[in-house]
């Protein structure tokens, strides 16, 4: 393909790009490191998919969610584009095969999580891959100031130590100027380069309601706004309570949270996508990367923890450009709870250090032990044994994760894992003495590589098919080898895993930066206070508040949010009309416009712009030529001069 537009037409059947897409694509083709800030629904995927198809080699896409990877790879494959993904839900053999295809299979896209970049199996293949460029999706995760902090994102740049210099394209819908700067720093951009779209969502009406009866308010919303919607809550049990409440009122609703099985989550997500279910009540585990345009409302039943989270989640409404609503419900209890979260999320440093030692004791690790192990972890059992508050203990663990000492996975379907605990000579001796196990051990060695170097995920059913045994027989032999001390065997289970990245340190050897701790705590407090400020705001247009938060200085009153509408209702229209007049003049300075064009651009539901145009015409500030209205610059300048005098 000669041009980006030709690629777009061939694979997506679009005749033109959305704003800024082509500029971003050209930056990638010119091999310039780029941070692209596009609002939700702005078409970020096209920005890397088109240039990847024009360039030699494979594009590596670093993505945070398995569901997002699967969705995008399936979408590309449906268009006849070779794409694959590597994620934790795959067996070792599947991962091994996928990475081989990335090297030799002429694939154009490899989707991978940041955690996978540092595995030995990926590093070995990356050195052989012809990588065209690296895409970092949801790039706000890179920044230590980002609300969705994931330590592995800070290590993405290290891939170039294996591959040599690469071009980076970082994509996100939300980034304050501080976060944008940090993203470019962490990826070592050769030259700062930001391509930024406006954050305005003209079809989206932001509404904030203070209420002690949130259920009643929610009922009003779903009755008045017909169509598909998302209701966000903080707790899993609340998703069920509220969805049941909506069902009892005759609405089609379902609950969604990370504690449901993968199969049930997929089923409920698909039902909602197709429109079989109208309303999904979810924790923030839902929505990222879901391409559903006709979402008419997003309601935050509980106050979110950051403006970034709110803006991204609210932005999932109205992606088709039609009128939609983003509603936040709050009361004094929300404010109190949000401020209490700070102390829970950031327990004292001495408490964090104490939790560190207790975790290793919980698994009977002595000093110097544990490194590289991955074991099932029950937070409930841990807290019961040491009489701990579950939330405080959890956040202490997550802080230790951020410091790089250990990692706690989310609850997921963990495959079984094994690792040989004897050397090859000792294993050979075991094989000679146990003829019944000899062929089984040989099969394991033939199917899986790296069994002596660390834990490897296995698939008992696959082993059973290869060896012509039952799954029960395979599990029995694995248990037998484990009891003999030949292997360490962790049976698959739906539970979190505790992964020990470093050996257990003595108290004096454990270092946690107080400076970094205070910085992160201060940043968290700042973000929560911004949400509280947004909820309590009664004078500044909601859209302008959000735009200014993300560093967009040029903005205007939207006329659609609760603040703007309230100002018009109470008769406080002088400021509003002045704003409309200013906006009218800006539009007409650009070029003469028809009345229809002005109506689209001015975004004034009160239609006071018509009366203002008449007044401007009477004063000689504008003139009508045919169907075009134009500005009389000299008259406007003289009026401005008199106003200053």
Secondary structure as UniProt FT lines:
FT   HELIX           4..12
FT   TURN            19..20
FT   HELIX           21..29
FT   TURN            30..31
FT   STRAND          34..37
FT   TURN            40..41
FT   HELIX           44..54
FT   STRAND          58..62
FT   HELIX           66..78
FT   TURN            79..80
FT   STRAND          83..86
FT   TURN            88..89
FT   HELIX           92..104
FT   STRAND          109..112
FT   HELIX           114..118
FT   HELIX           120..126
FT   TURN            127..128
FT   STRAND          131..136
FT   HELIX           139..142
FT   TURN            144..145
FT   HELIX           151..159
FT   HELIX           160..163
FT   STRAND          168..172
FT   HELIX           177..186
FT   TURN            187..188
FT   STRAND          194..196
FT   TURN            202..203
FT   STRAND          204..210
FT   HELIX           214..224
FT   STRAND          228..232
FT   HELIX           236..248
FT   TURN            249..250
FT   STRAND          253..256
FT   TURN            258..259
FT   HELIX           262..274
FT   STRAND          279..282
FT   TURN            284..285
FT   TURN            288..289
FT   STRAND          295..300
FT   HELIX           307..314
FT   TURN            315..316
FT   TURN            319..320
FT   STRAND          324..330
FT   HELIX           332..345
FT   HELIX           349..362
FT   TURN            363..364
FT   TURN            367..368
FT   TURN            371..372
FT   STRAND          374..376
FT   HELIX           379..386
FT   HELIX           390..402
FT   TURN            403..404
FT   STRAND          406..408
FT   STRAND          412..414
FT   STRAND          416..420
FT   HELIX           424..433
FT   HELIX           435..447
FT   TURN            451..453
FT   STRAND          456..458
FT   HELIX           460..467
FT   HELIX           471..483
FT   TURN            484..485
FT   STRAND          487..490
FT   STRAND          493..495
FT   STRAND          497..500
FT   HELIX           507..509
FT   HELIX           514..536
FT   HELIX           542..549
FT   TURN            550..551
FT   HELIX           562..569
FT   TURN            570..571
FT   HELIX           574..590
FT   STRAND          593..594
FT   HELIX           595..602
FT   TURN            605..606
FT   HELIX           608..618
FT   TURN            619..620
FT   STRAND          622..625
FT   TURN            626..627
FT   STRAND          628..631
FT   HELIX           633..644
//
